[in-house]
Amino acid sequence: MISQADLCRAKILIVDDQQVNLRLLEHLLDSAGYTAVTSTLDAREVAGLHRQHHYDLIILDLVMPAMSGYAVMDALRPLERDGYLPVMVIAADPEAKLAALEAGARDFISKPFDALEVLTRIRNMLEVRLLHRAAHQANAALERTVNLRALELQRFRGAMDATSDAIFLVDVLSMTLVDVNDGACRLLGYTRRELLALAPGALLPAPPVQPAVPMAALQHDSAHVATEVLECELARRDLSLVPVELGWHWYAQGGASGLLLIAVARDISERRHAQERLKQLAHYDSLTGLPNRSLFYQTLAQAVELAQEKTWRIVVLFIALDRFKSINDNLGAALGDELLRQFSNRLVQCVRLRDTVGRLGNDEFALILSMSRNQQEAVAVANQVREALRAPFDLHGHAATLTASIGIAMYPDDATDPETLVRHANTAMAGAKQAGRDGYRFYTAGMNVQVLARLDLELALRQALEHEQFVLYYQPKVDLRTGRISGVEALLRWRRPGYGLVAPAEFVPVLEDTGLVVRVGAWVIHAACRQIAQWRDSEVGPVRVAVNVSSRQFAEGDLEHEVMRALDQYEVPAELLELELTETALMSNAERTIVMLGKLKKIGVKVAIDDFGTGYSSLAYLQRFPIDKLKIDIAFVRNITSNPNDAAIALAIIGMAHSLKLSVVAEGVESRPQLEFLRRNRCDEIQGFYFSRALPALEMGQIITAGAGLPPGHDPTAQPLQTLLIVDEDVNVLSSLHRLFRPDGYQILTASTPAEGFDLLALHRVHVIVCDQRMPGMSGTEFLSKVKELYPDTIRIILSGYTGLEAVLDSINRGAIYRFYTKPWHDTELRDNIRLAFQHYWMVNQPRLARSAR
């Protein structure tokens, strides 16, 4: 048994090219009592350090610039005489974890770090390592005394039994078992007497070929030869199979008794299970269990290859659920996921065993069918899918109905490669949606009309740049501390003759695809600088203007030259120009990005990351990039007051940015509750329709000159000491409760829907919530569960006549609900209980509030 003291004295080396990761792991290990921890940023030093110090554990990052984790493991492998590589890798990708295990790593820890998981895995691996060393030492002792007779081997039984590995001693001359340890008995389920009575061939695979070493030399030197470790399966007493790592060691015995073979087997069931789990995660959708996009394309490629040999037809059906987002928004993500699970089960029942069903996206599925030359088989399956959707889905008491739009493409008629087949089926699905949904369409040559329209659009865009049809609109950014406009974002618009103002979503993707975005992006930079100069020389004054830089413009254009040329031409101070780049653009070539941003920073230009949180969001690279600002993507702002996950992501971005001395802008703010939620949580700036949509330069200048600003924020000193929120769809109940609690001096807020409740929570600091259980779109327990995540300090109470208590009791047990009271209520008792709820709030939160006040 390995003691805690032994574990704490174990020598540990941490290898990572990111200082922040080294410090975090050192802190975790130090707090857990480990006293022999060293670290290095340079992977090239690892082999030399290990040769000198013989570490018990090496925690190794897989992705490093100077030398990859795989190369480090290759360099370490010759240093381990016992074949045990004490390496735990750091990785986030399931396929990378699997590859690392196959390369020799013993375990892995995931990014981002979970402290409990990291310390548990480190402790487990150190125990295995120290036990393995004890076993190796026992084998060494056995090696030095192997020339003794079989009876003398009893002196080493303690050393053999100290390891959890199974050890088998085989006399080569007689091919009988000389001895086994307790580990072998436990592994195979036999007693020692029963094992010794069996022939080695009944337990172990065939031994390796005898080494080409003269017997006399072995006997003279008491030498041994170890073979490579192999993976195999051994049969237990109950005939079940256990996977093991098996290594053979040849030993010379004294006299003329020949050779002794020692087999050491280690149970690798847990590792096999982890490998299978990683394969499952890498190839199957975690929600539905269906093949994911990667496995679906692999299967389709194999089907196409087979179809080429057999002259079969392969049909791909691309299925998109109609209006799924509406159901997901109304019923919640949990019931939306349940709907997808039920639909996937029905979908599997629509096809034969030889066909394949896959999930390609959120509400997008696909089928691979092998069939004859008759198109009617594809039509029959499409109708089966539509029919399967017609029966209502039971979502825990909520009934939901769905339809689907289906696109059909065929091999070899429409395409001969998997990617094109799926793309054509997707195009046909879009045609089915445009035709009114709940139908199917085949991909046909007629769909190429869209290609002609695309060519016409490309030609018009080329002429637009030449004929100066592009114009910039400006959307203001507002500082949440002052409430005043702090700058604007320049947004591209196209005044197409005969069409009017064209939406960016219709032409910007074409600019990206054709490469025109590089030239248009340069025009935008010059136009923005020209406008900065015009405003500066007018009563508007200096205005900071942010310009979006596309991925292609950043990668292919001469951005530094264009910026300097525009600043010089219009004599604009560099600090008034801000460049917004996406994470994808920054990460396309990280080293080039660092150099490029460094040059822009020297000029004085500000740099922001746009749509942060939707791409790589790598803290490691975020530290290396010289940036000034992060922009929270609208996807996380849209439901920030009602979706705990979106709120958690947004607040994490704010906290991370502030810790790195970066400012934060939230885009897409469209309501006062969103504004107040962000203001309360220390977001620096906002932009969105709540304050102003994008405006032409003249109107934007007028707004700035007029001194427009946000309404004042919440004043903590004016906050009532006790605020009560009542949520109930029955207006009579709201009125009755308002009258009941009014004499107690509370600030009383009322909402008839959960959505109104979320808005009021964002606008006011609420202390106690009383909520009905049955409400439209969301139950009271669901509402309060989300409130618990968004506002954990609140006291949450259910007041309902609904008698189904299972969900309520479950929520109480999970801490989402403080109390449950029934309708009709007793006025005096209910008032007393609400007073107690407020007292509980202040008793629990007063110490924290006092600390924050200091």
HELIX and SHEET records of a PDB file:
HELIX    1   1 GLN A    4  CYS A    8  1                                   5    
HELIX    2   2 GLN A   19  SER A   31  1                                  13    
HELIX    3   3 ALA A   43  GLU A   45  5                                   3    
HELIX    4   4 VAL A   46  HIS A   53  1                                   8    
HELIX    5   5 GLY A   69  LEU A   76  1                                   8    
HELIX    6   6 ARG A   77  LEU A   79  5                                   3    
HELIX    7   7 PRO A   94  GLU A  102  1                                   9    
HELIX    8   8 ALA A  115  ARG A  144  1                                  30    
HELIX    9   9 ALA A  150  PHE A  156  5                                   7    
HELIX   10  10 ARG A  157  ASP A  161  1                                   5    
HELIX   11  11 ASP A  182  LEU A  188  1                                   7    
HELIX   12  12 ARG A  192  LEU A  196  1                                   5    
HELIX   13  13 PRO A  200  LEU A  203  1                                   4    
HELIX   14  14 MET A  215  ASP A  221  1                                   7    
HELIX   15  15 SER A  269  HIS A  283  1                                  15    
HELIX   16  16 ARG A  293  LYS A  310  1                                  18    
HELIX   17  17 PHE A  324  LEU A  331  1                                   8    
HELIX   18  18 ALA A  333  GLN A  349  1                                  17    
HELIX   19  19 GLN A  376  ARG A  390  1                                  15    
HELIX   20  20 PRO A  418  GLN A  434  1                                  17    
HELIX   21  21 ALA A  445  ASN A  448  5                                   4    
HELIX   22  22 VAL A  449  GLU A  466  1                                  18    
HELIX   23  23 PRO A  504  THR A  514  1                                  11    
HELIX   24  24 LEU A  516  ARG A  536  1                                  21    
HELIX   25  25 SER A  551  GLU A  556  1                                   6    
HELIX   26  26 LEU A  559  TYR A  570  1                                  12    
HELIX   27  27 ALA A  574  LEU A  576  5                                   3    
HELIX   28  28 GLU A  583  MET A  587  1                                   5    
HELIX   29  29 ALA A  590  ILE A  603  1                                  14    
HELIX   30  30 LEU A  619  ARG A  624  1                                   6    
HELIX   31  31 ILE A  634  VAL A  637  1                                   4    
HELIX   32  32 PRO A  644  SER A  659  1                                  16    
HELIX   33  33 ARG A  672  ARG A  680  1                                   9    
HELIX   34  34 ALA A  697  ALA A  706  1                                  10    
HELIX   35  35 PRO A  716  ALA A  718  5                                   3    
HELIX   36  36 VAL A  731  PHE A  741  1                                  11    
HELIX   37  37 ARG A  742  ASP A  744  5                                   3    
HELIX   38  38 PRO A  754  LEU A  763  1                                  10    
HELIX   39  39 GLY A  780  LEU A  790  1                                  11    
HELIX   40  40 GLU A  806  ASN A  813  1                                   8    
HELIX   41  41 ASP A  827  ALA A  853  1                                  27    
SHEET    1   A 5 ALA A  36  THR A  40  0                                        
SHEET    2   A 5 LYS A  11  VAL A  15  1                                        
SHEET    3   A 5 LEU A  57  ASP A  61  1                                        
SHEET    4   A 5 VAL A  87  ALA A  91  1                                        
SHEET    5   A 5 ASP A 107  SER A 110  1                                        
SHEET    1   B 5 THR A 176  VAL A 180  0                                        
SHEET    2   B 5 ALA A 166  ASP A 171 -1                                        
SHEET    3   B 5 LEU A 259  ASP A 267 -1                                        
SHEET    4   B 5 LEU A 241  ALA A 252 -1                                        
SHEET    5   B 5 HIS A 224  ALA A 226 -1                                        
SHEET    1   C 5 THR A 176  VAL A 180  0                                        
SHEET    2   C 5 ALA A 166  ASP A 171 -1                                        
SHEET    3   C 5 LEU A 259  ASP A 267 -1                                        
SHEET    4   C 5 LEU A 241  ALA A 252 -1                                        
SHEET    5   C 5 LEU A 230  ALA A 235 -1                                        
SHEET    1   D 5 THR A 356  ARG A 359  0                                        
SHEET    2   D 5 GLU A 364  MET A 371 -1                                        
SHEET    3   D 5 ARG A 313  LEU A 321 -1                                        
SHEET    4   D 5 ALA A 404  TYR A 411 -1                                        
SHEET    5   D 5 TYR A 440  PHE A 442  1                                        
SHEET    1   E 2 PHE A 393  LEU A 395  0                                        
SHEET    2   E 2 HIS A 398  ALA A 400 -1                                        
SHEET    1   F 9 GLY A 500  VAL A 502  0                                        
SHEET    2   F 9 ILE A 485  ARG A 496 -1                                        
SHEET    3   F 9 PHE A 470  ASP A 479 -1                                        
SHEET    4   F 9 GLU A 685  GLN A 687 -1                                        
SHEET    5   F 9 SER A 663  GLU A 667  1                                        
SHEET    6   F 9 LYS A 629  ILE A 632  1                                        
SHEET    7   F 9 LYS A 606  PHE A 612  1                                        
SHEET    8   F 9 LEU A 577  THR A 582  1                                        
SHEET    9   F 9 VAL A 545  VAL A 549  1                                        
SHEET    1   G 4 GLY A 500  VAL A 502  0                                        
SHEET    2   G 4 ILE A 485  ARG A 496 -1                                        
SHEET    3   G 4 PHE A 470  ASP A 479 -1                                        
SHEET    4   G 4 LEU A 695  PRO A 696 -1                                        
SHEET    1   H 5 GLN A 747  ALA A 751  0                                        
SHEET    2   H 5 THR A 723  VAL A 727  1                                        
SHEET    3   H 5 VAL A 768  CYS A 771  1                                        
SHEET    4   H 5 ILE A 795  SER A 800  1                                        
SHEET    5   H 5 ARG A 819  THR A 822  1                                        
END                                                                             
